[in-house]
Structures are given as C-alpha cells and as structure tokens.
Amino acid sequence: MSAPPSSGAFIDPPARPPPLLRLLTRLAERIAGKRLLPARLLAWYPRAAIGAGILEATITDHDGRIDRRMLKLVRLAASFATACPFCADMNAHRHREAGVSDEELEALRSQRDPRSIPSLSELERVAVRYARLASQAPLRFPADFVAELQRGFGEREIVVLATTAAQVNYWARLLQALGIPSDGSPGP
C-alpha cells in the first residue's frame, strides 16, 4: 500500500512532468500568482493538460455588449453555483477591477436572487440566472427564461455566456473529481 498523497488531492503530481508542461505550468502560476495544483496534476495526462490550456486560451474579457463586468459576474455565479471554492477564489480575484463591488460579490456568494440585487442591470441579472441554470444538475431551462434570454441577447452573445459558464463548470468538476483542496495549491 502506498503512502497517502502529500498534495492534499487524491494523487500527487508527477515528479518529472514533461518539459513543455513544466514551462506552461510555470507561466500559468506566474499569471495566477500562486502554485497551481490543478496544472501540476494534469501533467499525468499531457493531452488533458494541453486541452485545458486551449480551453483557458478561449476565455474572453469582452465581446460586444458582454463586457468584462458581466463576464466576471457569470464566472462568479457559476463558481458559487458549483460550490467550487478554488473557482470562486480564482474568479473573485480582482473583482473590483472588473467593476464588481464587494456587496455584489457577497450577494452572488450567498446565492441571492439576481433580481434582488439593485446594482445589476437587467441584462446582468439574466446573465447571472443563466450561469446558475447552466451550473445545476440536471440542466433545466424553463421556457419563460429561455424567451427572456433570447429577448436580451443575440445568438453569439448566448454562446459567449454559455461557454463562459461551461468553462467554470469544467474546472469545478475536474477539481472536485481529483480531490484538489479548496485553495487549489499543493500541500506541504
């Protein structure tokens, strides 16, 4: 029987990851400002590591009417809806710079109905509700909500919102499936 992992996750990272993945992990950690256990564990399966990197490269800061603030709200709503502390931490980082107030962050954290958050625009409320619906299991989108979504957003905008919420969902499920601690950093 082997010793329990020291990383805090279900497994430890490989001792000698491939050189390209070591370089990319260092780059990701420099951007995040901390050691990232998820990136280190993905080195066990380089194809998954590269795929996750490509997924991260598709993240957008704005697209037409969907600005940085709205995307931050969507990422936060999905993070809290999936109960992913690491996702919430990563997506709450620099929330004020994206125009999200501490009060709005707390309202999202406590899962308040977005219609009860007066500082959100009507489109932001719909986007937050969409992110939450896209983060539940099983997925259910009431017809009246879909009509509201379609009235507020164009086709491309709906795809941007859906993929943004889906990216958070991917990370939440992966982190939880690997037993990665809530701060996402390696143990001692």
C-alpha positions as CSV (number, residue, x, y, z in Angstrom):
1,M,0.0,0.0,0.0
2,S,1.4,3.4,-0.9
3,A,1.6,6.4,1.3
4,P,-1.2,9.0,1.1
5,P,-0.6,11.9,-1.3
6,S,1.1,14.9,0.3
7,S,-0.6,17.3,-2.1
8,G,-3.9,17.1,-0.3
9,A,-5.6,15.8,-3.5
10,F,-6.3,12.2,-4.4
11,I,-2.9,11.9,-6.1
12,D,0.4,13.7,-6.2
13,P,1.8,15.5,-9.3
14,P,4.4,13.5,-11.3
15,A,7.9,14.0,-10.1
16,R,9.2,14.8,-13.6
17,P,6.5,16.3,-15.8
18,P,7.3,16.8,-19.5
19,P,9.5,19.9,-20.1
20,L,6.8,21.7,-22.1
21,L,4.2,21.2,-19.4
22,R,6.7,22.4,-16.7
23,L,7.2,25.6,-18.7
24,L,3.4,26.1,-19.3
25,T,2.7,25.4,-15.6
26,R,5.3,28.0,-14.5
27,L,3.7,30.5,-16.9
28,A,0.2,29.8,-15.5
29,E,1.5,30.1,-11.9
30,R,3.1,33.4,-12.7
31,I,-0.1,34.7,-14.1
32,A,-2.2,33.4,-11.1
33,G,0.4,34.5,-8.6
34,K,0.5,31.1,-6.8
35,R,1.3,27.4,-7.3
36,L,-1.5,25.6,-9.1
37,L,-2.1,22.0,-8.2
38,P,-4.6,21.5,-11.0
39,A,-2.0,22.3,-13.6
40,R,0.6,20.1,-11.9
41,L,-1.8,17.1,-11.7
42,L,-2.8,17.4,-15.3
43,A,0.8,16.7,-16.2
44,W,-0.1,13.0,-15.7
45,Y,-2.1,13.2,-18.9
46,P,-0.4,15.7,-21.2
47,R,-3.3,15.7,-23.7
48,A,-5.7,16.8,-21.0
49,A,-3.2,19.4,-19.9
50,I,-2.9,20.8,-23.4
51,G,-6.7,20.7,-23.9
52,A,-7.2,22.5,-20.6
53,G,-4.7,25.1,-21.7
54,I,-6.5,25.6,-25.0
55,L,-9.8,25.9,-23.1
56,E,-8.3,28.6,-20.9
57,A,-7.0,30.4,-24.0
58,T,-10.6,30.8,-25.3
59,I,-11.6,32.9,-22.3
60,T,-12.7,36.3,-23.3
61,D,-12.7,39.6,-21.4
62,H,-15.4,41.2,-23.5
63,D,-17.4,40.5,-26.6
64,G,-19.7,43.3,-27.9
65,R,-22.2,44.2,-25.3
66,I,-20.9,41.4,-23.0
67,D,-18.2,43.4,-21.1
68,R,-15.6,42.4,-18.5
69,R,-18.0,43.1,-15.6
70,M,-20.8,40.8,-17.0
71,L,-18.3,38.0,-17.7
72,K,-16.9,38.3,-14.2
73,L,-20.5,38.1,-12.8
74,V,-21.1,35.0,-14.9
75,R,-17.9,33.3,-13.7
76,L,-18.6,34.1,-10.1
77,A,-22.3,32.9,-10.4
78,A,-21.1,29.6,-11.9
79,S,-18.3,29.3,-9.3
80,F,-20.7,29.6,-6.4
81,A,-23.4,27.5,-8.1
82,T,-21.0,24.6,-8.5
83,A,-19.7,25.0,-4.9
84,C,-16.1,25.3,-6.1
85,P,-14.1,27.3,-3.6
86,F,-11.0,27.3,-5.8
87,C,-13.1,28.5,-8.8
88,A,-14.6,31.2,-6.6
89,D,-11.2,32.3,-5.3
90,M,-9.7,32.5,-8.8
91,N,-12.8,34.2,-10.3
92,A,-13.2,36.7,-7.4
93,H,-9.6,37.8,-7.8
94,R,-9.5,41.4,-8.9
95,H,-13.3,41.6,-8.9
96,R,-13.3,45.3,-8.1
97,E,-11.1,46.0,-11.2
98,A,-13.8,44.4,-13.3
99,G,-16.4,46.7,-11.7
100,V,-17.9,44.1,-9.3
101,S,-18.5,45.6,-5.8
102,D,-17.9,43.7,-2.6
103,E,-21.6,43.8,-2.0
104,E,-22.3,42.2,-5.3
105,L,-19.7,39.6,-4.7
106,E,-21.3,38.7,-1.3
107,A,-24.8,38.7,-2.9
108,L,-23.6,36.2,-5.5
109,R,-21.8,34.1,-2.9
110,S,-25.0,33.9,-0.8
111,Q,-26.9,32.9,-4.0
112,R,-29.4,35.8,-3.7
113,D,-31.9,36.1,-6.5
114,P,-30.2,38.4,-9.0
115,R,-33.5,40.3,-9.4
116,S,-33.0,41.4,-5.8
117,I,-29.6,43.0,-6.4
118,P,-30.4,46.5,-7.4
119,S,-26.9,47.4,-8.7
120,L,-27.2,44.8,-11.5
121,S,-28.6,45.8,-14.9
122,E,-31.4,43.8,-16.3
123,L,-29.1,42.1,-18.7
124,E,-26.6,41.2,-15.9
125,R,-29.5,39.7,-13.9
126,V,-30.4,37.5,-16.9
127,A,-26.7,36.5,-17.4
128,V,-26.3,35.6,-13.7
129,R,-29.5,33.5,-13.8
130,Y,-28.3,31.8,-17.0
131,A,-24.9,30.9,-15.4
132,R,-26.7,29.4,-12.4
133,L,-29.0,27.4,-14.6
134,A,-26.1,26.2,-16.7
135,S,-24.3,25.1,-13.5
136,Q,-27.1,22.9,-12.0
137,A,-27.6,19.2,-12.4
138,P,-29.7,18.2,-14.2
139,L,-29.8,21.1,-16.6
140,R,-33.2,22.7,-16.8
141,F,-34.0,25.9,-18.7
142,P,-37.6,27.0,-18.2
143,A,-39.3,28.1,-21.4
144,D,-40.1,31.6,-20.0
145,F,-36.4,32.1,-19.0
146,V,-35.2,31.0,-22.5
147,A,-37.6,33.6,-24.0
148,E,-36.2,36.2,-21.7
149,L,-32.6,35.2,-22.6
150,Q,-33.4,35.4,-26.3
151,R,-35.0,38.8,-25.9
152,G,-32.0,40.1,-24.1
153,F,-29.1,38.6,-26.0
154,G,-28.2,37.7,-29.6
155,E,-27.1,34.3,-30.7
156,R,-23.4,35.0,-30.4
157,E,-23.8,36.5,-27.0
158,I,-25.7,33.5,-25.8
159,V,-22.9,31.3,-26.9
160,V,-20.3,33.5,-25.2
161,L,-22.3,33.3,-21.9
162,A,-22.8,29.6,-22.2
163,T,-19.2,28.8,-22.9
164,T,-18.1,31.1,-20.1
165,A,-20.3,29.3,-17.6
166,A,-19.3,25.9,-19.1
167,Q,-15.6,26.7,-18.6
168,V,-16.1,27.3,-14.9
169,N,-18.2,24.1,-14.7
170,Y,-15.4,22.1,-16.4
171,W,-12.9,23.3,-13.8
172,A,-15.2,22.8,-10.9
173,R,-15.9,19.2,-11.8
174,L,-12.3,18.4,-12.6
175,L,-11.0,19.9,-9.3
176,Q,-13.6,18.1,-7.3
177,A,-13.0,14.8,-9.2
178,L,-9.3,15.0,-8.4
179,G,-9.9,15.9,-4.7
180,I,-8.0,19.1,-5.1
181,P,-8.1,21.2,-1.9
182,S,-10.2,24.3,-1.9
183,D,-7.3,26.7,-2.3
184,G,-6.0,24.7,-5.3
185,S,-2.4,24.8,-4.2
186,P,-0.2,21.8,-3.4
187,G,0.2,20.7,0.2
188,P,3.4,20.9,2.2
